[in-house]
């Protein structure tokens, strides 16, 4: 498997309009996110990357929404996504709309988003699917250096593994836009063959492990000790062992 981290030798698009059929992608992604945005509550929504900042997230109940990235027309904070200028556990939801495909260090970006997210915070990731008609374009030499074929296309299964390592629970995963050049994306095909969708979205929540001890382990530790068998002897705590002479039979 190729490493996810690569040198920064390409420039990510600053607008959805820079992608072929980019407006179709943006509208399809907003339609997928709309039902989930209404379920998110909190104080701060962080939209990482210029493409994330252009998405319509007014359906989200989180009113304070901040767009952060290196370049773009709708950014409020100009900063490197790999070094977010926010305190740990201060953000309620993070949106990574096609930020991973053009990131030189996807693992570092996910760790940084995990750092600023509160416990049970929301993480939304969208990306291109390599097993799709769009992914086939990467096999053509004259398209490899063009947008969006110059991006990294990670399989959904690989992204699930990354989230599992960070202890995230995937609540929603969906492939869509099977036909990238069609405004509806091939609605019938997207309904029955979502795995072949050119785009993929993941909605996950950050989970924490309970700090209480496992009651099964306590029960096992306090279990009574069985009586000795044969030549071995075991004594319970607090019971004084008898003298070996006491166990002898009286002499006749």
GUKOL-386015 format. One line per 4 residues: for each residue y, z negated, x negated of N, C-alpha, C. Coordinates in steps of 0.1 Angstrom, whole numbers. Atoms other than C-alpha are relative to their C-alpha. Example, Ala and Ser with C-alpha at 12.3 -4.5 7.8 and 13.67 -1.06 7.14 Angstrom:
-12 0 -9 -45 -78 -123 12 0 -9  -11 0 9 -11 -71 -137 11 -8 8
//
This chain:
-12 0 -8 0 0 0 12 0 -9  -12 0 7 34 9 -13 9 -12 2  -8 11 -2 58 -19 -20 12 3 9  -11 -2 -9 86 -24 6 13 0 -7
-12 1 7 112 -31 -20 2 13 -9  -2 -12 7 127 1 -35 14 0 -5  -14 -1 4 159 10 -55 9 6 11  -9 -5 -10 189 17 -34 6 13 -5
-4 -13 4 191 54 -39 3 10 11  -4 -8 -11 202 66 -5 11 -7 8  -10 6 -8 230 60 20 -4 0 14  4 1 -14 223 47 55 11 6 8
-10 -5 -9 241 63 84 9 -11 6  -10 9 -5 272 46 97 1 1 16  -1 -2 -14 270 59 133 -13 7 5  12 -7 -6 242 70 157 2 15 0
-2 -15 -1 259 104 159 -3 7 -13  4 -6 13 250 110 122 -15 4 0  14 -3 -1 213 111 133 -2 12 9  4 -10 -10 198 142 150 -5 -7 12
3 6 -13 196 133 186 2 -15 0  -3 14 2 211 99 176 5 -7 13  -5 6 -13 228 93 210 -11 -2 9  12 2 -8 195 98 227 -8 -13 -4
7 12 6 180 71 204 7 -13 5  -8 12 -3 209 47 211 -2 -4 15  2 2 -14 206 51 249 -14 -5 3  14 4 -3 168 47 249 -2 -14 -5
1 13 5 171 16 227 7 -10 9  -7 9 -9 197 0 249 -8 -3 13  8 2 -12 175 6 279 -12 -9 -2  11 9 3 146 -12 262 4 -14 -2
-5 14 3 167 -42 252 6 -7 12  -8 6 -10 186 -47 284 -7 -11 8  7 11 -7 159 -68 302 -1 -13 -8  2 12 9 155 -91 272 14 -6 -4
-13 6 4 192 -95 264 4 -10 11  -3 9 -11 196 -112 298 -7 -14 -1  7 13 2 171 -139 287 4 -8 -11  -4 7 12 189 -149 256 12 -9 3
-11 9 -2 212 -179 256 4 -7 -13  -4 7 12 232 -197 230 15 2 -3  -14 -1 4 265 -195 211 3 12 -9  -3 -10 10 262 -168 184 -11 11 0
8 -12 1 247 -133 184 4 8 -12  -4 -7 12 246 -116 150 -7 14 0  5 -14 0 243 -78 149 2 5 -14  0 -3 14 233 -68 114 -1 15 -2
0 -14 2 241 -33 103 10 8 9  -10 -7 -8 265 -6 115 -6 6 13  7 -6 -12 239 9 140 -1 -11 10  1 11 -9 234 -26 155 13 -3 7
-13 3 -6 271 -30 160 5 10 11  -3 -10 -10 273 2 181 -8 -2 13  8 2 -12 248 -10 206 7 -8 11  -6 7 -11 260 -21 240 -9 -13 4
7 13 -2 249 -58 243 8 -9 10  -8 8 -10 272 -69 272 -10 -7 9  9 7 -9 241 -78 292 -5 -13 -6  4 13 6 235 -107 268 9 -11 4
-8 11 -4 247 -141 279 7 -7 -11  -7 6 11 258 -150 244 13 8 -2  -13 -6 0 295 -143 244 5 3 -14  -5 -2 14 303 -147 207 -10 9 -7
8 -9 7 289 -116 191 7 6 -12  -7 -4 12 296 -107 155 -8 11 -7  5 -12 7 290 -73 138 2 -2 -15  -1 2 14 282 -77 101 -7 12 -8
6 -11 8 275 -50 75 9 4 -12  -8 -5 12 287 -31 44 11 10 4  -9 -11 -4 303 -1 61 -2 3 15  1 -3 -14 311 9 97 14 -2 6
-12 1 -7 339 12 122 2 -12 9  0 11 -10 330 -17 145 -4 -14 -7  4 12 7 324 -45 119 11 -10 0  -10 11 1 341 -79 121 -1 -7 -13
3 6 13 325 -92 89 -6 10 -9  6 -9 10 320 -71 58 -7 -8 -10  8 8 10 292 -85 38 -14 7 -2  14 -6 3 258 -76 23 -10 -7 9
10 6 -9 230 -82 49 -10 -8 -8  9 8 8 209 -96 20 6 -13 -4  -7 12 3 235 -123 15 10 -4 11  -8 2 -12 248 -133 49 9 -12 -2
-9 12 2 279 -156 47 0 -9 12  1 9 -11 266 -179 74 -9 -12 -4  8 12 3 252 -214 73 -14 1 6  14 0 -4 215 -220 77 -1 -6 14
2 4 -14 203 -224 113 13 -1 8  -12 0 -7 236 -215 128 1 12 10  -1 -11 -9 228 -183 147 -12 -1 10  10 1 -10 210 -181 180 -9 13 2
8 -13 -1 199 -144 179 5 10 -10  -3 -10 10 198 -116 153 -5 13 5  4 -13 -4 197 -79 161 0 9 -13  1 -9 12 184 -55 134 -4 13 6
2 -13 -6 187 -21 150 0 10 -11  3 -10 11 172 3 125 7 -4 -13  -6 4 12 185 -18 97 -11 -1 -11  11 0 10 151 -22 79 -3 14 -6
4 -13 6 145 16 74 9 4 -12  -9 -4 11 175 19 51 4 -12 -9  -2 12 9 173 -15 34 -8 0 -12  9 -1 12 162 -16 -2 -9 -12 -1
9 11 1 146 -50 3 -2 -5 14  3 5 -14 132 -54 39 -5 -14 1  5 14 0 114 -86 30 12 -10 -1  -11 9 2 146 -102 17 9 0 13
-8 0 -12 165 -91 48 -6 -8 11  6 8 -10 140 -107 71 1 -15 -3  -2 14 4 141 -139 51 14 -5 2  -14 4 -2 179 -139 52 3 -2 15
-2 1 -14 178 -134 90 -7 -13 5  7 12 -4 152 -162 93 8 -12 -4  -7 11 5 174 -185 72 12 -4 10  -12 3 -9 205 -182 96 -4 -3 14
4 2 -14 184 -184 128 -3 -14 2  4 14 -4 180 -217 146 -15 0 4  14 1 -5 146 -230 156 -1 6 14  2 -7 -13 133 -209 186 11 11 2
-10 -11 -1 160 -183 178 -7 13 2  5 -13 -3 156 -147 188 2 10 -11  -1 -10 10 149 -118 165 -4 13 6  3 -14 -5 151 -81 176 0 10 -11
2 -10 11 139 -53 153 -3 13 7  4 -14 -4 139 -16 160 -1 9 -12  3 -8 12 127 11 136 -6 13 5  7 -13 -3 112 46 134 -15 -2 -2
14 1 0 75 50 139 -6 12 -9  5 -10 9 57 69 110 -11 9 7  10 -7 -7 29 79 134 6 6 13  -7 -7 -11 50 102 156 4 14 -5
-6 -13 4 66 136 157 11 -1 -10  -11 2 9 95 122 138 -6 -3 -14  6 3 13 72 108 111 -6 12 -7  6 -13 6 56 143 106 11 7 -8
-10 -7 7 90 155 94 1 -5 -15  0 5 14 86 133 62 -10 8 -9  10 -8 8 57 156 51 6 14 -4  -6 -13 3 81 186 50 10 -2 -12
-9 2 12 98 189 15 15 2 3  -14 -3 -2 130 204 29 7 -10 10  -6 10 -9 135 175 53 0 -15 -6  1 13 5 127 145 31 13 -7 -4
-12 6 4 162 140 19 11 0 11  -10 0 -11 179 144 53 -2 -13 8  0 11 -9 187 117 78 -7 5 13  5 14 4 165 101 93 -12 0 -8
13 -1 8 136 114 72 1 -7 -13  -1 7 13 150 98 41 -2 -15 1  2 15 -2 144 63 56 -14 -4 -2  13 5 0 115 41 52 -5 -3 14
6 1 -13 92 42 82 -12 -9 -1  11 9 0 70 11 85 -7 0 13  8 1 -11 41 9 108 3 -13 8  -2 12 -8 44 -16 137 -10 -11 -5
9 10 4 13 -34 124 5 -7 -12  -5 6 13 29 -40 90 12 -9 4  -11 8 -4 60 -54 107 -5 -13 7  6 12 -6 38 -78 128 -5 -9 -11
5 9 10 23 -91 96 12 -7 -7  -12 7 6 58 -98 81 4 -11 9  -5 10 -9 68 -117 112 -10 -12 1  10 11 -1 35 -137 113 1 -9 -12
-1 8 12 41 -148 77 12 -10 2  -12 8 -2 75 -161 88 -1 -9 12  3 9 -11 59 -179 118 9 4 12  -6 -5 -12 74 -157 146 -10 4 10
8 -4 -11 59 -151 179 5 12 7  -5 -13 -5 61 -115 191 -2 -1 16  0 1 -14 70 -116 228 0 14 7  0 -14 -5 75 -78 233 0 10 -11
1 -11 10 66 -47 214 -3 13 8  1 -12 -8 69 -12 226 5 12 -8  -4 -13 5 70 24 214 5 9 11  -6 -8 -10 91 49 232 7 13 -7
-7 -13 5 110 83 228 -11 8 -8  10 -9 7 79 104 221 5 13 -4  -6 -13 4 99 136 222 15 -3 -4  -14 4 5 130 129 200 11 9 5
-11 -9 -4 149 160 211 3 0 15  -1 0 -14 146 152 248 8 -13 4  -8 11 -3 172 129 264 -8 -11 6  9 10 -5 145 111 284 -11 -4 -9
11 3 10 122 111 254 -14 4 5  14 -2 -5 93 125 274 -4 -12 8  2 12 -7 93 98 300 -15 -2 4  14 1 -4 57 105 312 -8 -3 -13
8 3 12 44 106 276 3 -13 -6  -4 13 5 63 75 266 -7 -11 8  6 10 -9 47 57 296 -15 -2 -4  14 0 2 11 66 288 -4 0 -15
3 0 14 13 71 250 11 -6 -8  -11 7 7 37 45 237 -2 -1 -15  3 1 15 19 43 203 5 12 -7  -5 -12 6 32 78 196 15 2 1
-14 -1 -2 68 70 203 7 1 -14  -7 -1 12 93 80 176 8 -13 -4  -7 13 2 110 46 180 -9 -11 5  8 12 -3 96 11 181 9 -12 0
-8 12 -1 111 -22 192 -9 -12 1  7 13 0 100 -58 186 10 -11 4  -7 12 -3 113 -89 203 -8 -12 -3  8 11 4 102 -121 187 9 -13 0
-7 13 1 111 -158 185 -5 -9 -11  3 8 12 112 -182 156 -7 -13 5  7 12 -4 86 -210 160 -1 -9 -11  2 11 10 82 -243 142 -12 -8 3
12 8 -2 51 -263 136 3 -15 4  -3 14 -4 49 -298 152 -2 -9 -12  1 10 11 54 -327 128 -10 -11 3  9 11 -4 30 -350 147 -14 3 -6
14 -2 6 -5 -356 132 -9 5 11  10 -5 -9 -35 -340 147 -8 -11 5  8 11 -6 -51 -364 171 -15 1 -3  15 -1 3 -86 -350 163 -3 -6 -13
2 5 13 -82 -360 127 0 -15 0  0 15 -2 -72 -396 137 -12 -5 6  12 4 -7 -101 -398 160 -12 0 -9  11 -1 9 -125 -387 133 1 -11 -11
-2 11 10 -110 -412 108 -4 -13 5  3 13 -5 -115 -441 131 -14 -1 7  13 0 -6 -150 -432 142 -9 -11 -7  8 11 6 -175 -461 136 -10 6 -10
9 -4 10 -198 -459 106 -14 -3 5  14 2 -4 -235 -455 114 -7 -10 -9  8 10 8 -260 -481 102 -7 7 -12  7 -5 12 -277 -476 68 -14 4 3
14 -5 -2 -309 -457 66 -7 0 -14  7 0 13 -335 -463 39 6 -10 -9  -4 9 10 -323 -478 7 16 -2 -1  -14 1 0 -286 -472 13 6 -9 10
-6 9 -9 -262 -496 29 15 3 1  -14 -3 -2 -228 -491 44 5 -12 9  -6 12 -6 -205 -520 56 13 4 7  -12 -2 -7 -178 -519 82 11 -9 -6
-12 7 5 -143 -530 73 1 -13 7  -2 13 -5 -138 -567 78 -13 -8 2  12 7 -2 -175 -576 79 -5 -4 -14  5 4 14 -187 -597 49 -14 3 -1
14 -4 3 -219 -584 34 -8 -13 -2  9 11 2 -248 -608 34 -6 0 -14  6 1 14 -264 -621 2 -14 7 1  13 -6 0 -295 -601 -8 -11 -9 3
11 10 -2 -315 -633 -7 -2 -3 14  2 4 -14 -308 -638 30 -8 10 7  8 -10 -7 -326 -606 38 -15 -1 -3  14 2 4 -358 -618 22 -8 -7 11
9 7 -9 -387 -630 43 -3 -14 -6  3 14 5 -394 -667 41 -14 0 -7  13 1 6 -422 -675 17 -10 -8 8  10 8 -7 -453 -687 32 -6 -11 -9
//
